[in-house]
């Protein structure tokens, strides 16, 4: 979609608003997802600097993710009242300031406060940016939302590697200040280049979702929760499965990279696939493929398992792009941001809780049986997808 006609403020304009909206949303997604995952690099550094136990390290991570998940819904409501673009700019700036504060912290308490601030502020990004892309592309939103999700994976790869490089020649505090500066730059870019986001209380859009208010959102929400549970549960067990097959620590690192590369490709491609073959059959293909790949990784030798991991990543992450693209279809026109907020709350929360549940099964049944349970969870999504299908707008496959 090269051009779009939309109403912004009091002006009727024909401009390249969708592409600009997508570009800025992708930039925001890459930053915030990068901010979330760079903590994996920082945890060992903080352990050495502050003498923290593993429980304390897990609690640090929990403070950030808890703020990120818990405030998605309030942020959606705030955006409706104060303006989505303003909320996103402020959230990005405060998230950056949180990491700057972490660099200034002199002890564990200050670090806890800083991470809580940054996590809470990052909750602005998912509902607002995804809602903006959805509104900008209207009925053609599935593919662009796939690109938006793909951008988050780029951030997850870029920020941990960047801070690892910075830590080789400067202190972690100085490294965090640089990372914070990047966030301030992105907040400035959002303020300067993000078009006014239609659909809030301060602006109206000529777009009305094809099936606004059709219902079916609770089913979509449940599918998203289960899909996130499968993904995070499997990633928890995968290193141990590979080590049991004889994989070394470097090989496990390469294996995870293969999964993440495949996952990024899955997010990018499956959003477009959903727009062409339909939501139902894309979800069926990715979830059945996920279950088949999990079983194959369980029963094959190490070399074959490694070869399967990129495909597993595609299947494991591909469903999410299709689901995100369906959120506005099942939400009323003026509640898109809130619907995204609720959906992200469920998927992020599921990603935090599911590994604990699967770990309990692992302790009781063994790691292979617990991993098989993740495959069964993926298969359990299939009947839910067929029940959801009648609530969706008729698919119009494109060549």
HELIX and SHEET records of a PDB file:
HELIX    1   1 UNK A   17  UNK A   37  1                                  21    
HELIX    2   2 UNK A   39  UNK A   50  1                                  12    
HELIX    3   3 UNK A   54  UNK A   70  1                                  17    
HELIX    4   4 UNK A   72  UNK A   82  1                                  11    
HELIX    5   5 UNK A   84  UNK A  104  1                                  21    
HELIX    6   6 UNK A  108  UNK A  137  1                                  30    
HELIX    7   7 UNK A  138  UNK A  140  5                                   3    
HELIX    8   8 UNK A  141  UNK A  166  1                                  26    
HELIX    9   9 UNK A  172  UNK A  193  1                                  22    
HELIX   10  10 UNK A  217  UNK A  244  1                                  28    
HELIX   11  11 UNK A  249  UNK A  277  1                                  29    
HELIX   12  12 UNK A  279  UNK A  299  1                                  21    
HELIX   13  13 UNK A  302  UNK A  327  1                                  26    
HELIX   14  14 UNK A  328  UNK A  330  5                                   3    
HELIX   15  15 UNK A  333  UNK A  335  5                                   3    
HELIX   16  16 UNK A  336  UNK A  365  1                                  30    
HELIX   17  17 UNK A  367  UNK A  389  1                                  23    
SHEET    1   A 2 UNK A   4  UNK A   8  0                                        
SHEET    2   A 2 UNK A  11  UNK A  15 -1                                        
END                                                                             
